Amino acid sequence: MIQAANRLQTVEEYYFSKKLREVNFLITSGKPIINLGIGSPDLQPPQRVVEAIKEGLLAPNAHKYQSYQGLPELRDAIAGFYKEHFSVSLSPTTEILPLMGSKEGIMHISMAYLNEGDAVLIPNPGYPTYQSVTKLVGAKPVFYELDAANNWLPDFKALEELDLSKVKLMWVNYPHMPTGAKPNKYLFEELVAFAKRHDILIVNDNPYSFILNEAPKSILSVKGAKDVCLELNSLSKTFNMAGWRVGMVVGDNKHISNILKVKSNMDSGMFYGIQKGAIEALKCSNMWYVTLNSVYKQRRDLVWQLADALNCTYDKNATGLFVWAKLPDGIKAEAYIDSVLKDKHIFITPGTIFGSKGEGYIRFSLCATNEVLEEAIKRVK
Ligand SMILES: Cc1ncc(COP(=O)(O)O)c(C=O)c1O
């Protein structure tokens, strides 16, 4: 019997990979399932982006291997985007590495920096991939708890009290998924100071900056941040291009070149047409963001009504592609979402998949049309 590697015993198949099989089985057996689980944008990318990929298909070099560092024009467009939206200057030649979605960056960064036995600070609740990748590379997750009472921001006093001697890397993600918490005025400065004090590399995973958020911010806008911080960003949610797989890691050249060492040994450059489309997306005018958010605003109003009908509470100041809602006291998230799936045929994500601090919460995705959301409200009323 051929055994899988020991590291596979440290992780399970991704929650959505499993749960969506169950949901799809219900759909194929004729149940009228409304899926408010995953954050996969259903809206179209900008038209000029679609045109660019179509044109890209016909370019003479389109089918060849592409550069490991992406097209120079793509790195220029990323630098322009960071300057325009975050007032952060990046060198297109040395401080930007395009990725096939930001998710792969979590593995590349972990492979580039973590030795077996190193510790990694991970938010609870937080994106599950931080934890699973940490385990896959043989490092040890150390969770820092986020709490509604502190607006889901890190508690620096509690962080300082942890044993940080083995901590090499810290994942942060503001605007935060799943809670939608925004960074306050001081957060990124406090994080940079914390990283410098303890010699920790902080990575801010920043894919939700442009969704229902008035003030997009980058951790790299803090003076001196590049020494100790990296940022991941993504076109998945901002431009409805989740399936295209385009993201980036940005930061100081010493870090980017370490990550390139891993990535260039694992894959080859992104498809030419996708890069051409991404360039167009990154150049979109303000109108794109206004139009996108006007759709999400209407949807969020409807999701709030749905949450009201389910007797949940939520923070109207939260940002992002989801509504994070608190269940009435004493109700367990997984049992609750299973009962809503069974009785109302609505799939909602239980907060527990993001960690123990997600118990008692559920997460609704805004990736469903107004009509679908109105139908969901009707079903639960
Ligand atoms: C917090 C967070 N980081 C990263 C990702 C991955 O995004 P991408 O599509 O860029 O790989 C997601 C996707 O859901 C996410 O929620």
The ligand as an ORCA input file, in Angstrom:
! r2SCAN-3c Opt
* xyz 0 1
  C      -8.663     36.218      3.055
  C      -8.448     35.644      1.703
  N      -7.208     35.581      1.218
  C      -6.956     35.057      0.016
  C      -7.974     34.559     -0.775
  C      -7.607     33.940     -2.086
  O      -7.870     34.783     -3.143
  P      -7.302     34.514     -4.607
  O      -8.492     34.285     -5.456
  O      -6.554     35.753     -4.973
  O      -6.394     33.337     -4.547
  C      -9.277     34.586     -0.324
  C     -10.338     33.997     -1.145
  O     -11.412     33.711     -0.792
  C      -9.527     35.146      0.960
  O     -10.763     35.188      1.466
*
